[in-house]
Amino acid sequence: MTCNGCKLSVEDKLSSLNGVDRAYVDLTKGEAIVHSKNPISFSLISDSLPPKYKVTRTANSQNNETIKVSKIKQLKPLFIILTYISITSLLLNFKNWDSTNAMLDFMGLFYIIFSFFKILDIKGFSISFRMYDPLAKKVPLYGIIYPFIEILLGIMLLTRIEVELAIILTIIVLGITTIGVTQTLLNKKSISCACLGTTLKLPMTEATFIENALMIIMAFVLLT
């Protein structure tokens, strides 16, 4: 495995195996760690991957030690970024408070900052995004241009250019993604969330649904 594309592809195939709770690939070590409640046969893991991957057991693959990382710790980068965005939005409107402008600034900053992390590895993001976004699954190009759509929406909201159009597009774009997130959570499928690209590895959790829902709610409030 030599790139994030390989990493995400292997994680997706291993995570989709029956009985697997979560699979994580460490590119630097060239290893995959599979978490499951019950033992998964080595042959099943090997057969699930393309022939180009040579699968061997590591020295410690036989131990049954379970490593549990709390959701809060895993999602720490997301919480920090959302806190920074919230504080900045409040400070920008502190002297002449206007809730409408505060929400527009929050949404604009949200798009700009989140798109930055996606652009760091557009190919890896698009692969990860296709795992759950319904439109990206059918139209792979959508995953490539999605970060630039976020940049455009962010600029429109922050500069107050065609605000109503930006809000409507927000409801459509995030609405589609939220459908995929909801299906993933209901199916209890363990995959990575692509909201912050591949640089910051985040698991798909209820927090992903909440952040999308928050943006959609703000958009509806602004429309009304």
N, C-alpha and C positions, 0 to 999 in steps of 0.2 A: 504494500500500500504506500503510494508515494505522494498523494495529494488529498485535499479535502473532499474531492469528488469520490475517490476510492473509499475514504473514511465513511462518508454519508451513505454510499451505496451498500457497504458491508453492514453498517449499523442497521439500515432499513431491512435488509434481508434476514439478518439474525433476529431482529426485534419482531419480525412477522412470524417467526416459528411458534408453533403451538406450545404453550407452557413457558415461554420466555417473557419475563417481566420487563427487562431492559438490557440493551447491549451497548457497550461503549468501546470505541476504538482509540487506542493510544498510538498515534502515528510515529512518535519518537521511538517507541519500543517495538513497533510493529506487532502489537498484541491486541486482542479483542477480549474484553471481559463480559461474560454473559451472566446475568442474574436471573434465577428462576427458583420457584418454590420447590420444584422436584427436579431430580437429575435429568439432564438432556443428553441423549446419546451423542457420542463424538461423531459417528457416521452421519447423523442427521445434520449436524452443524457443517460438516465437510461437504455434504451433498447439496446444501442450500446455496453454496457459493460457486461462482464461475470457475472453470478449470485453471484460469490464470493464477488463482490464489492457492498456494501450498499451505495446507493447514497442519500444524503440529501442536502437540501438547507442550506447555511450558512446565518447568520444574514444579511450580506450585499450583498447577491447575487441578490437582486432585484434592486439595484441602477444601473443606466445606465452610470456611469462614465467610460470614455474610457482612458486607460493608454497607451500612445504612447512612445515608446523608439526608438530613432533614430538607424538606422543600424550601424552608425559609433560607437556609444557607445556600442552596442551589440558586435561588432566585434573588440573592442579595444584590447583584449588579443591576437587575431590573428595578428593584425598589429604590436603589440609590439614584438611578437616572430619572425615574418618575418624580422623586423628591426634589431633585435639582430643577426639573422643568416646572414643577408646581411653585417652588419658591421664586424662581425667575419671573414667572407669570404674575405673581402677586407683587413683586417689587416693581415691575414695569408699570403697574397700575395703582401703586400705593397712594400717591399724592392726589390723583383725581380718579377715585375708584369707580370702575365701570365693569360690572360682571360680564357683560357681553364681550368687551375688549379682552378681559382676562381669559375667557374661554377661547377666544380666537387666537390669542398669543400661546396658550397652552397647546392647542391643537397644531398650530404652525410649528412650534418648537419640537413637539412630539415627532412630527413628520421629518423635519430636518435632521434631528439627532439620530433617530432610528434608521434613516436612510444612509447615514454615514457608515454605520457598522455593516450594513448590507453591501455597500459598494466596496468595502475592503476585500471582499471575496464574492463577487457577483455570481460566478459559476457555482461555487459551493452553496450559496444562498438559494439559487434557483432550484438546485437538486433537492435541498431540504424543504423548500417551500412547496414543491410538487407533491410531497408526501401527504399533505393535508388540504391544500387549497384546491377547491373543485375546478376553478378556471385554469389554474396553472397545470393541473393534471392533463387537461384536454388541449391546452395551448401552451407548450413549453416556453415560447417566446415571451409570454406574459410574465413569467418568473424573472426573465432577464431585464425587462423594462420596468418592473414594479418599483425598484428603488428610485428611478427617475420620475415615476408618477408621484411618489411621495415627496420628492424635492419640489416638483411643480406645485402640488397642493400646499406644501409648507410655505412657499413663496407667495402664493395667492392669498393665503390666510394672514400672513404676517404683514403684507403690504396692502391688504384690504382691496385687492383687485379681483373682481368677479367672485365675491365672497359666497353668494348664494349658490353659484355653480360648484364651487369648491366643497361646500357643505353637502350638496346633493351627491357629488362624486364620492365623498367620504362615506356616506351611508351605503352607497352601492358597493364600493371597493371593500370596505371593512365588513359589510354585511355578508359578502361572498366568503371571505376568509373565516368569519365567525361560524358560518355553517359547517365548514370543514373542521374547525377546532372543536365544535360541539360534537360532531360525529366521532372524532378521534377520542374525545373524553368519554363518550357513552360506550364506545367499543373497548375502552380501557387499554388502548394501544400505546405503548411506550415509545415515543419518538422525540426528536429534538424540536424545540420551537425555533423558528427562523426569524423571529421578530427582531433580534439583535444580530442577525447574520450567523456566521460560523466562528467568529473570533471569540465571542462569549458564549459558551455552550450552556444553553438553558433547556430544561426538560419541558415538555408540553404538560401544563397543569392548568388548574382553574384560574390561575393568575393571568394566563394568556387570554382566556375568555373575558375576564373582568376588564382588562386594559382595552380590549376591542369594544366591549359593551359600553365602557365609560366614554369613549370617543363617539360612538353612535348616539348615545343619550345626549351628549353635548350638542351634537349636530342637530338632533330633533328639537332641542330646546331653542337653539339659535334660529331655526326655521320658523318657530312659532312665536 
